[in-house]
Amino acid sequence: MNTKFLIPCLLPALFCLTGINPTQAGPKALIVGIDRYQNQRIPPLRGCVMDAEAYRDLLINKFGFSSGDVVVLTNDQARKDILLQSLKNLGEGTTGGEVRVFAFAGHGTRVKDSNGDEGPGDEYDEALVPYDAESSSTLLIDDEIHEVLQKASRGQWTILLDCCHSGTGTKNLILEKTTSVRYVPYSLIVNDTPGTKGLFDEDASGAGEGGSVLDLENPAGGARSLEAGNLSIFAACHPDEKAMEDKETGHGKFTLHLLKGIESGMIQPGSSSNEEVARYAQVTFEGNEAGQKLSQTPLVEIPEMNKNLVFIASSKIEAPAASLPVANEQSGQVDSSQKSAFEVRVGLFNGKTLAEGDEIKVWVESEREGYLTLLYWQSDGVVHQIYPNKWHKENRIEARKKIQIPGQGEFRMVVSEPFGEEKIEAVITGQPWETRDFQALDFQNGVKSLDQAQSRGVRFEVDQATSQENVGYSEVPFRTIPKR
């Protein structure tokens, strides 16, 4: 019997942009993706344009943006003057709570702060690198972005950054690296042009304790004061880290994680709060560059008053608390059955088609508290009880609180033969409940498993249990395939 379990282990010419009409109501966005640069000294990237296209599709198809209100700039369209003017256009017409999104995927860098507005111990301005970057004047400095936001301070801004702004010298440019990073030293951009000496510190390793990836809101002395609560930043990494690209897909690891969150149902457009998205984003991605291990943890900065607001939504809308979001039946990721006496949601972190070697990670959320039994049915009829398990023999869960199975440091589930149509079932009861066949078993590799012949009794008892009043039920079908 192939159980697909591993032993327990401890386990990221001005281009015309008048398509945005400042006087028109509704959410608006500017999305930038730059893979190649005019300056041949700047290393090319692979997935930034793809990230930009993915953000555009998400905003239009999932968040209800009009296609005419989403401007996308890629490669040579994203010159400094175009980018800055587009950002200004985006900010115009905000009078109170209008939704504005700015997403950038590309290289970032840092230059010496020229006006002393950064915090103590932070001598650098963070900057985005436009297509035509050749010197400090052609970088988009955080000061310039802040000036635009300050003039549009009554809008409700969400900033998505899949880039980084720190590093240690030209080692970032070794072409034999196995992981692409979205950082370029300023010294390489200018190629030691006369007059630039001292603008970049080759040994700089961060923007100071607790520094922002882009210092847009609260620098030293409060010189920059945006209207409280109007700016939420979701950035790919901390100031002393590098934003990596996924080796297989080319997407930024941060962007790919957000896409998977929406595909799996962990992030519900129109329902998930900023705080819920922030919690989902708190993962660590691993990579390797020129033989050195890299780690990347997203940085999220959300004003306290914004934490319960809906992600990418107006400040006047609060995340629903009385009931769970409606499941997306088209995705196949969440299925609340008619058997259920109350709403139960179950989904997979990695989508509905999993390839050989992929990990199977499940999340569950229930409208009511109760005792959770979680069953994994393989395509060959083998069934595993993955909750309760060795680490959670007490299987009571709280209402409206997502849990992840397996948890960190527990068992792992990895796709292997046989492949085909599979399913996760969640049953929530008011009292502890377990099928008789599983009651007779001990935990193996942290869970309990039955082969096809033994699993028939489990199917019968589950159907019996879910026909009772006050029992919650949900299932998520998915497909496993050979390695791509």
Buried (B, 14 or more C-beta within 10 A) or exposed (E): EEBBBEEBEEEBEEBEBEBBBBEEEEBBBBBBBBBBBBBEBBBEBBBBBBBBBBBBEBBBEBBBBEEEBBBBBBBBBBBBEBBBBBBBBBBBBBEEBBBBBBBBBBBBBBBBBEEEBBBEEBBBBBBBBBBBBBBBEBBBBBBBBBBBBBEBBBBBBBBBBBBBBBBBBEEBBEEEBEBBBBBBBBBBBBEEEEEBEEBBBEEBEBBBEEBBBBBBBBBBEEEBEBBEBBBBBBBBBBBBBBBBBBEEBBBBBBBBBBBBBBBBBBBBBBBBBBBBBBBBBEEEBEBEBBEEEBBBBBBBBBBEEBBBBBBBBBBEEEBBEEEBBEBBEEBBBBBBEEBBBBBBBBBBBBBBEBBBEBBBBBBBBBBBBBBBBBBBBBBBBBBBBBBBBBBBEEBEBEEBEBBEBBBEEBBBBEBBEEBEEBBBBBBBBBEEBBBEBBEEBEBEBBBBBBEEEBBEBBBEBBEEBBEEEEBBBBBBBBBBEEEE
